[in-house]
Amino acid sequence: MKLQDLSSHARAGHVEELNLISMEGGIYLLEARIDGRPHALDDGRGHAVHLRSVEHAREMLKDLPGVSLHLVHDVVHDEMCGMEADSQERLRVPISSRVSH
């Protein structure tokens, strides 16, 4: 889903929530939930848009109507400690989508 499509869906009230997913290497991916299904933000050529930070995401989303935004991290320490991979869910924290000035 391109940013323009995300904007249209958000203005129509179809976007249930946005998830900013933290990946290894310090990149973030944006996922919109519409009708209970995830839709990743892409560049229109099928490549995921890589965001640099939470502030980068906020800047990109500043013109969208108020949709709840969550920062999502996998719980990687479980694997390092030898625990079952599915013993805990991903860490999901609500954050403000407004740009700080």
Biotite code that builds the C-alpha atoms (Angstrom):
import biotite.structure as struc

atoms = struc.array([
    struc.Atom([0.000, 0.000, 0.000], chain_id="A", res_id=1, res_name="MET", atom_name="CA", element="C"),
    struc.Atom([1.441, 3.354, -1.034], chain_id="A", res_id=2, res_name="LYS", atom_name="CA", element="C"),
    struc.Atom([1.349, 6.360, 1.313], chain_id="A", res_id=3, res_name="LEU", atom_name="CA", element="C"),
    struc.Atom([-1.316, 8.011, -0.868], chain_id="A", res_id=4, res_name="GLN", atom_name="CA", element="C"),
    struc.Atom([-3.526, 4.896, -0.532], chain_id="A", res_id=5, res_name="ASP", atom_name="CA", element="C"),
    struc.Atom([-2.957, 4.832, 3.234], chain_id="A", res_id=6, res_name="LEU", atom_name="CA", element="C"),
    struc.Atom([-3.989, 8.474, 3.424], chain_id="A", res_id=7, res_name="SER", atom_name="CA", element="C"),
    struc.Atom([-7.184, 7.798, 1.453], chain_id="A", res_id=8, res_name="SER", atom_name="CA", element="C"),
    struc.Atom([-8.097, 4.824, 3.646], chain_id="A", res_id=9, res_name="HIS", atom_name="CA", element="C"),
    struc.Atom([-7.382, 6.804, 6.824], chain_id="A", res_id=10, res_name="ALA", atom_name="CA", element="C"),
    struc.Atom([-9.516, 9.748, 5.714], chain_id="A", res_id=11, res_name="ARG", atom_name="CA", element="C"),
    struc.Atom([-12.359, 7.336, 4.901], chain_id="A", res_id=12, res_name="ALA", atom_name="CA", element="C"),
    struc.Atom([-12.064, 5.858, 8.402], chain_id="A", res_id=13, res_name="GLY", atom_name="CA", element="C"),
    struc.Atom([-11.021, 2.390, 7.208], chain_id="A", res_id=14, res_name="HIS", atom_name="CA", element="C"),
    struc.Atom([-7.695, 2.202, 9.054], chain_id="A", res_id=15, res_name="VAL", atom_name="CA", element="C"),
    struc.Atom([-8.152, 0.481, 12.418], chain_id="A", res_id=16, res_name="GLU", atom_name="CA", element="C"),
    struc.Atom([-4.593, 1.101, 13.609], chain_id="A", res_id=17, res_name="GLU", atom_name="CA", element="C"),
    struc.Atom([-1.032, 1.656, 12.476], chain_id="A", res_id=18, res_name="LEU", atom_name="CA", element="C"),
    struc.Atom([1.891, -0.451, 13.690], chain_id="A", res_id=19, res_name="ASN", atom_name="CA", element="C"),
    struc.Atom([5.455, 0.802, 13.469], chain_id="A", res_id=20, res_name="LEU", atom_name="CA", element="C"),
    struc.Atom([7.485, -2.410, 13.529], chain_id="A", res_id=21, res_name="ILE", atom_name="CA", element="C"),
    struc.Atom([11.057, -2.226, 14.793], chain_id="A", res_id=22, res_name="SER", atom_name="CA", element="C"),
    struc.Atom([13.410, -4.481, 12.818], chain_id="A", res_id=23, res_name="MET", atom_name="CA", element="C"),
    struc.Atom([17.024, -5.483, 13.327], chain_id="A", res_id=24, res_name="GLU", atom_name="CA", element="C"),
    struc.Atom([19.478, -2.958, 11.958], chain_id="A", res_id=25, res_name="GLY", atom_name="CA", element="C"),
    struc.Atom([17.623, 0.087, 13.229], chain_id="A", res_id=26, res_name="GLY", atom_name="CA", element="C"),
    struc.Atom([14.915, 0.206, 10.582], chain_id="A", res_id=27, res_name="ILE", atom_name="CA", element="C"),
    struc.Atom([11.170, 0.438, 11.002], chain_id="A", res_id=28, res_name="TYR", atom_name="CA", element="C"),
    struc.Atom([8.348, -0.784, 8.797], chain_id="A", res_id=29, res_name="LEU", atom_name="CA", element="C"),
    struc.Atom([4.825, 0.636, 8.848], chain_id="A", res_id=30, res_name="LEU", atom_name="CA", element="C"),
    struc.Atom([1.789, -1.612, 8.778], chain_id="A", res_id=31, res_name="GLU", atom_name="CA", element="C"),
    struc.Atom([-1.839, -0.479, 8.533], chain_id="A", res_id=32, res_name="ALA", atom_name="CA", element="C"),
    struc.Atom([-4.651, -2.725, 9.751], chain_id="A", res_id=33, res_name="ARG", atom_name="CA", element="C"),
    struc.Atom([-7.737, -2.558, 7.555], chain_id="A", res_id=34, res_name="ILE", atom_name="CA", element="C"),
    struc.Atom([-10.615, -5.023, 8.048], chain_id="A", res_id=35, res_name="ASP", atom_name="CA", element="C"),
    struc.Atom([-8.410, -6.941, 10.491], chain_id="A", res_id=36, res_name="GLY", atom_name="CA", element="C"),
    struc.Atom([-5.709, -7.565, 7.892], chain_id="A", res_id=37, res_name="ARG", atom_name="CA", element="C"),
    struc.Atom([-2.204, -6.074, 7.804], chain_id="A", res_id=38, res_name="PRO", atom_name="CA", element="C"),
    struc.Atom([-1.131, -3.948, 4.845], chain_id="A", res_id=39, res_name="HIS", atom_name="CA", element="C"),
    struc.Atom([2.535, -2.967, 4.692], chain_id="A", res_id=40, res_name="ALA", atom_name="CA", element="C"),
    struc.Atom([3.517, 0.469, 3.415], chain_id="A", res_id=41, res_name="LEU", atom_name="CA", element="C"),
    struc.Atom([5.441, 0.093, 0.161], chain_id="A", res_id=42, res_name="ASP", atom_name="CA", element="C"),
    struc.Atom([7.001, 2.329, -2.444], chain_id="A", res_id=43, res_name="ASP", atom_name="CA", element="C"),
    struc.Atom([4.568, 1.363, -5.208], chain_id="A", res_id=44, res_name="GLY", atom_name="CA", element="C"),
    struc.Atom([7.045, -1.098, -6.728], chain_id="A", res_id=45, res_name="ARG", atom_name="CA", element="C"),
    struc.Atom([6.519, -3.794, -4.110], chain_id="A", res_id=46, res_name="GLY", atom_name="CA", element="C"),
    struc.Atom([9.434, -2.806, -1.859], chain_id="A", res_id=47, res_name="HIS", atom_name="CA", element="C"),
    struc.Atom([8.760, -2.061, 1.809], chain_id="A", res_id=48, res_name="ALA", atom_name="CA", element="C"),
    struc.Atom([9.366, 1.542, 2.860], chain_id="A", res_id=49, res_name="VAL", atom_name="CA", element="C"),
    struc.Atom([12.152, 1.622, 5.468], chain_id="A", res_id=50, res_name="HIS", atom_name="CA", element="C"),
    struc.Atom([11.759, 4.316, 8.093], chain_id="A", res_id=51, res_name="LEU", atom_name="CA", element="C"),
    struc.Atom([14.743, 5.559, 10.118], chain_id="A", res_id=52, res_name="ARG", atom_name="CA", element="C"),
    struc.Atom([13.034, 6.340, 13.419], chain_id="A", res_id=53, res_name="SER", atom_name="CA", element="C"),
    struc.Atom([9.797, 6.993, 15.258], chain_id="A", res_id=54, res_name="VAL", atom_name="CA", element="C"),
    struc.Atom([10.205, 10.693, 14.440], chain_id="A", res_id=55, res_name="GLU", atom_name="CA", element="C"),
    struc.Atom([10.602, 9.854, 10.737], chain_id="A", res_id=56, res_name="HIS", atom_name="CA", element="C"),
    struc.Atom([7.304, 7.932, 10.889], chain_id="A", res_id=57, res_name="ALA", atom_name="CA", element="C"),
    struc.Atom([5.586, 10.777, 12.738], chain_id="A", res_id=58, res_name="ARG", atom_name="CA", element="C"),
    struc.Atom([6.756, 13.268, 10.122], chain_id="A", res_id=59, res_name="GLU", atom_name="CA", element="C"),
    struc.Atom([5.461, 11.065, 7.309], chain_id="A", res_id=60, res_name="MET", atom_name="CA", element="C"),
    struc.Atom([2.089, 10.535, 9.065], chain_id="A", res_id=61, res_name="LEU", atom_name="CA", element="C"),
    struc.Atom([1.563, 14.144, 10.193], chain_id="A", res_id=62, res_name="LYS", atom_name="CA", element="C"),
    struc.Atom([-1.241, 14.830, 7.692], chain_id="A", res_id=63, res_name="ASP", atom_name="CA", element="C"),
    struc.Atom([-3.228, 11.667, 8.476], chain_id="A", res_id=64, res_name="LEU", atom_name="CA", element="C"),
    struc.Atom([-6.288, 11.943, 10.688], chain_id="A", res_id=65, res_name="PRO", atom_name="CA", element="C"),
    struc.Atom([-5.836, 10.619, 14.240], chain_id="A", res_id=66, res_name="GLY", atom_name="CA", element="C"),
    struc.Atom([-5.331, 6.866, 13.887], chain_id="A", res_id=67, res_name="VAL", atom_name="CA", element="C"),
    struc.Atom([-3.865, 4.936, 16.812], chain_id="A", res_id=68, res_name="SER", atom_name="CA", element="C"),
    struc.Atom([-0.166, 4.184, 16.359], chain_id="A", res_id=69, res_name="LEU", atom_name="CA", element="C"),
    struc.Atom([1.764, 1.426, 18.132], chain_id="A", res_id=70, res_name="HIS", atom_name="CA", element="C"),
    struc.Atom([5.481, 0.714, 18.324], chain_id="A", res_id=71, res_name="LEU", atom_name="CA", element="C"),
    struc.Atom([6.009, -3.033, 17.937], chain_id="A", res_id=72, res_name="VAL", atom_name="CA", element="C"),
    struc.Atom([9.128, -4.987, 18.974], chain_id="A", res_id=73, res_name="HIS", atom_name="CA", element="C"),
    struc.Atom([9.705, -8.721, 18.872], chain_id="A", res_id=74, res_name="ASP", atom_name="CA", element="C"),
    struc.Atom([10.756, -10.088, 22.240], chain_id="A", res_id=75, res_name="VAL", atom_name="CA", element="C"),
    struc.Atom([14.214, -11.254, 21.153], chain_id="A", res_id=76, res_name="VAL", atom_name="CA", element="C"),
    struc.Atom([15.635, -11.949, 24.603], chain_id="A", res_id=77, res_name="HIS", atom_name="CA", element="C"),
    struc.Atom([13.450, -15.074, 24.842], chain_id="A", res_id=78, res_name="ASP", atom_name="CA", element="C"),
    struc.Atom([15.485, -16.781, 22.134], chain_id="A", res_id=79, res_name="GLU", atom_name="CA", element="C"),
    struc.Atom([18.759, -15.758, 23.786], chain_id="A", res_id=80, res_name="MET", atom_name="CA", element="C"),
    struc.Atom([17.616, -17.182, 27.128], chain_id="A", res_id=81, res_name="CYS", atom_name="CA", element="C"),
    struc.Atom([16.576, -20.496, 25.575], chain_id="A", res_id=82, res_name="GLY", atom_name="CA", element="C"),
    struc.Atom([12.876, -20.027, 26.212], chain_id="A", res_id=83, res_name="MET", atom_name="CA", element="C"),
    struc.Atom([10.192, -21.142, 23.788], chain_id="A", res_id=84, res_name="GLU", atom_name="CA", element="C"),
    struc.Atom([9.886, -18.731, 20.871], chain_id="A", res_id=85, res_name="ALA", atom_name="CA", element="C"),
    struc.Atom([6.135, -18.300, 21.358], chain_id="A", res_id=86, res_name="ASP", atom_name="CA", element="C"),
    struc.Atom([6.202, -18.005, 25.166], chain_id="A", res_id=87, res_name="SER", atom_name="CA", element="C"),
    struc.Atom([5.532, -14.245, 24.970], chain_id="A", res_id=88, res_name="GLN", atom_name="CA", element="C"),
    struc.Atom([3.864, -12.000, 22.482], chain_id="A", res_id=89, res_name="GLU", atom_name="CA", element="C"),
    struc.Atom([5.542, -9.108, 20.760], chain_id="A", res_id=90, res_name="ARG", atom_name="CA", element="C"),
    struc.Atom([5.958, -5.929, 22.790], chain_id="A", res_id=91, res_name="LEU", atom_name="CA", element="C"),
    struc.Atom([3.336, -3.470, 21.533], chain_id="A", res_id=92, res_name="ARG", atom_name="CA", element="C"),
    struc.Atom([3.319, 0.059, 22.972], chain_id="A", res_id=93, res_name="VAL", atom_name="CA", element="C"),
    struc.Atom([0.930, 2.884, 22.012], chain_id="A", res_id=94, res_name="PRO", atom_name="CA", element="C"),
    struc.Atom([2.762, 6.063, 20.966], chain_id="A", res_id=95, res_name="ILE", atom_name="CA", element="C"),
    struc.Atom([1.675, 9.495, 19.836], chain_id="A", res_id=96, res_name="SER", atom_name="CA", element="C"),
    struc.Atom([1.558, 10.038, 16.103], chain_id="A", res_id=97, res_name="SER", atom_name="CA", element="C"),
    struc.Atom([2.020, 13.794, 16.527], chain_id="A", res_id=98, res_name="ARG", atom_name="CA", element="C"),
    struc.Atom([5.326, 15.417, 15.602], chain_id="A", res_id=99, res_name="VAL", atom_name="CA", element="C"),
    struc.Atom([7.240, 16.908, 18.545], chain_id="A", res_id=100, res_name="SER", atom_name="CA", element="C"),
    struc.Atom([8.356, 20.518, 18.084], chain_id="A", res_id=101, res_name="HIS", atom_name="CA", element="C"),
])
